[in-house]
Amino acid sequence: MSKINSTLRSVHLLLLLFSVAVYGNESSGLTGRARAGGGTPSKRSFREDPGQNTNNPKIAAVRQYLALPPAERVAAWKKGRGPTGVGQRDMDNALIAKGVDAVPYLCDIVKTGNSYHRMYALKILCEMDRFTPRGDFPLPDVVTTIGAIGVDVVEISGRVNQFQKVDGRRIGTHGYELVKWAAEQDKNQDLRLHAREYAGLLGEEMRRLSLQEAVKQWRDVVARGKGGYGLQGDVEAFIVLRYHLSEVIVENAPDSIPIVTRLLKEDPSGYVREDALLLLRLIDSSRVRLRTSEQGRAAIEAIKHALEVGGLEPVYRNKAWREQAWKEIQAEMLHDELPIDNGSNLAFLAMALEGFYRVKATKRYYTLIEATPEMREFVSYLTRIDPYFPSWEFTYIGLLTNDQALHPGFKQKIARYYEAWKKFKAERGEKK
């Protein structure tokens, strides 16, 4: 991959819904703000020290923090000063994974703290309730391979499950009622919005919108936010609304395809037009292959034209980047020349097929895992038999590809791919 192509991919992975800071959600589909200045921490995953080395000073320090009484643990977390060697992120993770006894003290902060600390404590409570231990993962190695945040403590191993709504299963009635209050009260709209997002309710709420209303709100958010550049006010509110509205639009394809195509061709805002282009890419990779329908092919032509004439903001104002982007988009959408490198969608799918069904479709280089080139041919086969294959069971557009392994329909999704894989191999006269 050329240097400019690599740069393009990196920049657009950040701009592609601008959600990595909030969700920790890399690539889309299958085909926190920093603490300074009153931000919130990113969604976490947790993993244990591979060697379980109890002599590691970091492990000893975090265990010392975990041994503190809950009131002292929360006080140290709030001040940002734990035992020597324990950073803020370590304390966040320790509370989320092992701090259910601290729930009453975190609830007090949500009720009485300043605007920054109450939001931060609310997020910790929600992530605590949505935390899933590593032992409950369907494919532990797959889930923790990409995007895992290293927390070298044997007691902490798991991930915050974005598909699990807050229901009090870990934080109890007291914690649940506090989150419910924050999500339903109407005196502080900022607290209400973030409570609904942290609790897993906002996406559900957005899905009740009609397609027309979702597109209208998405267009307004993107135009006002200017792709996240020069944004005034709550950046996180912009991020979460843009993400969830984009989910609704992608999930409503093919009905949304002509609407988004029209925005790409006609909207006066370069920011809206560029984001519309990104939505069409998401539809192709996460919902339905565009080249298989007349309106999809029209969308691809609109992408080509937009990249030729320019006027897009903020990334594709650069002509060289637009030219490189079209080469990449054309290769992926028309010829299935998809990335197979470590962290790509196809590498994840190959690892899942291997983990569940022992399908050999990966190449390993030390800790790096790539898909074999045959996976691209498999995508071509799937596109031919069912262009909706990316959204079998569920549609997923998150930036961290492997997060979808915690979706309730994940096993069935991979089972369907496995059945298709066997037919793919049989058609080629090969064993699975």
C-alpha positions, -999 to 999 in steps of 0.1 A, spaced: 0 0 0 14 34 -10 22 60 16 -6 83 5 -31 54 4 -21 45 40 -24 81 51 -59 83 35 -71 52 52 -58 64 86 -74 98 83 -107 85 71 -109 59 97 -108 88 122 -133 109 102 -155 80 91 -180 88 118 -154 103 140 -163 78 167 -131 61 178 -128 84 207 -162 76 221 -168 40 212 -134 26 207 -155 13 178 -112 7 131 -128 -8 100 -165 -10 93 -186 -40 86 -173 -72 72 -162 -64 34 -126 103 248 -117 129 243 -86 131 265 -93 136 302 -79 171 301 -104 199 297 -134 180 310 -136 151 285 -146 115 290 -125 84 287 -128 61 256 -146 27 257 -123 1 271 -113 -34 266 -92 -53 292 -66 -81 290 -45 -99 314 -7 -100 315 3 -129 292 29 -142 316 8 -135 347 41 -121 362 32 -113 399 66 -97 403 58 -70 378 57 -37 397 27 -25 376 7 -55 386 16 -51 423 6 -14 421 -28 -20 406 -34 -48 431 -26 -23 458 -51 1 443 -78 -27 442 -71 -35 478 -81 1 489 -115 5 506 -141 15 480 -144 51 493 -106 56 491 -105 40 457 -130 64 443 -114 94 460 -80 85 444 -97 80 410 -114 114 413 -81 131 422 -63 113 395 -37 101 420 -34 64 427 -5 44 441 29 49 424 28 33 389 -10 34 386 -23 58 360 -57 72 354 -66 46 328 -55 18 351 -79 31 378 -107 35 353 -102 -1 342 -99 -15 377 -132 2 388 -150 -10 357 -139 -46 360 -136 -51 398 -152 -21 414 -188 -29 420 -184 -22 457 -177 14 447 -211 19 431 -226 40 459 -197 64 459 -198 68 421 -235 75 423 -229 102 449 -205 119 424 -231 117 396 -256 134 419 -234 161 435 -202 164 415 -192 191 390 -202 188 354 -170 170 345 -168 145 373 -205 136 373 -203 127 336 -171 107 341 -185 88 370 -217 81 350 -196 66 322 -177 44 346 -210 31 361 -224 23 327 -192 6 315 -191 -13 347 -226 -27 341 -218 -35 304 -185 -52 312 -181 -87 299 -154 -110 314 -131 -126 288 -143 -160 298 -177 -152 283 -163 -142 249 -173 -165 221 -138 -162 206 -115 -147 233 -85 -144 210 -104 -128 182 -121 -102 205 -89 -91 221 -66 -92 190 -75 -58 176 -78 -26 195 -72 -41 230 -59 -17 256 -32 -34 276 -40 -37 313 -13 -60 327 -33 -73 357 -44 -109 359 -77 -99 377 -88 -76 349 -97 -93 316 -127 -85 295 -144 -58 274 -172 -33 276 -200 -48 255 -216 -22 233 -245 -46 226 -254 -49 263 -277 -23 276 -274 -11 312 -298 -31 332 -283 -33 367 -268 -68 363 -235 -56 379 -242 -22 394 -274 -33 411 -307 -15 417 -290 16 432 -267 21 402 -294 13 377 -319 37 391 -293 64 391 -285 58 354 -322 57 346 -327 90 364 -299 107 345 -313 93 311 -349 105 318 -345 138 336 -349 169 314 -333 197 334 -298 189 321 -300 179 284 -262 173 282 -264 148 310 -295 132 295 -279 127 261 -247 112 275 -266 90 299 -286 76 271 -255 70 250 -235 54 278 -264 32 288 -269 19 252 -303 36 247 -295 63 221 -290 40 192 -323 23 199 -340 57 201 -325 68 168 -338 36 151 -373 47 158 -369 77 135 -382 74 99 -355 73 72 -364 108 61 -361 122 96 -328 104 102 -314 118 70 -326 153 79 -310 152 114 -278 136 100 -275 163 74 -280 190 100 -254 175 124 -228 171 97 -233 205 82 -231 223 116 -202 202 128 -182 206 96 -169 171 98 -157 178 134 -134 206 123 -138 239 142 -167 225 161 -181 246 189 -197 231 220 -199 194 229 -178 174 205 -189 141 219 -226 150 213 -217 156 177 -199 123 175 -226 101 190 -254 117 171 -235 114 138 -227 78 145 -262 66 154 -279 85 126 -254 70 102 -263 36 115 -300 42 107 -292 54 72 -269 24 64 -294 -1 79 -321 13 57 -303 6 25 -313 0 -3 -340 26 3 -314 51 15 -291 47 -15 -308 72 -39 -313 97 -10 -276 96 -1 -266 97 -37 -287 128 -43 -270 145 -14 -236 136 -27 -244 151 -61 -264 182 -50 -259 193 -14 -243 227 -12 -221 217 18 -188 201 10 -189 185 44 -222 169 38 -212 157 4 -180 141 17 -199 124 45 -224 111 20 -196 95 1 -185 78 33 -220 66 39 -221 50 5 -188 32 13 -203 20 45 -234 7 27 -213 -12 3 -191 -28 30 -216 -33 57 -251 -36 42 -254 -45 5 -229 -45 -24 -236 -14 -46 -225 -28 -79 -253 -54 -79 -282 -29 -85 -289 -1 -109 -292 25 -81 -260 11 -65 -241 15 -98 -255 50 -100 -241 57 -66 -207 44 -76 -207 67 -106 -217 96 -83 -187 88 -61 -164 88 -91 -178 122 -104 -176 138 -69 -139 128 -66 -132 141 -101 -147 175 -97 -138 181 -60 -155 206 -37 -155 181 -8 -145 189 27 -125 183 49 -102 155 36 -109 153 -1 -102 189 -9 -67 175 -18 -68 164 -55 -40 138 -51 -60 122 -22 -92 122 -43 -74 104 -71 -59 78 -48 -93 74 -31 -110 66 -64 -84 40 -72 -90 24 -38 -128 26 -40 -130 13 -75 -107 -17 -66 -129 -25 -35 -164 -19 -49 -159 -32 -84 -131 -58 -81 -132 -70 -45 -96 -60 -40 -102 -56 -3 -75 -52 24 -65 -85 40 -38 -71 64 -39 -75 101 -69 -56 116 -89 -57 83 -124 -69 80 -113 -100 60 -86 -108 85 -113 -108 112 -137 -129 92 -109 -154 85 -100 -156 122 -136 -162 131 -140 -190 105 -107 -205 118 -117 -202 154 -151 -218 151 -147 -242 122 -109 -246 117 -110 -231 82 -75 -223 73 -78 -188 58 -51 -168 77 -14 -162 74 5 -154 107 36 -134 111 45 -135 148 15 -118 164 2 -103 132 -27 -122 114 -37 -116 78 -63 -132 56 -52 -153 27 -59 -138 -8 -85 -165 -13 -108 -145 11 -112 -119 -17 -124 -146 -40 -148 -157 -13 -162 -121 -12 -168 -122 -49 -186 -155 -45 -208 -141 -17 -216 -110 -37 -228 -132 -66 -250 -154 -45 -264 -128 -21 -253 -91 -23 -267 -86 12 -242 -110 27 -224 -82 47 -256 -77 68 -265 -113 74 -280 -115 109 -271 -79 117 -255 -47 102 -224 -34 119 -206 -2 111 -183 2 141 -147 12 137 -134 -17 158 -142 -47 136 -138 -73 163 -164 -57 187 -191 -74 167 -179 -107 181 -200 -98 212 -232 -93 192 -259 -119 201 -261 -129 164 -224 -132 158 -222 -170 160 -251 -174 136 -235 -149 112 -203 -169 111 -222 -201 108 -239 -187 76 -205 -177 62 -192 -212 70 -221 -228 50 -213 -205 21 -176 -213 24 -183 -250 20 -203 -243 -11 -176 -219 -24 -150 -246 -20 -172 -273 -36 -178 -251 -66 -141 -249 -70 -137 -286 -67 -118 -282 -34 -122 -295 1 -133 -270 27 
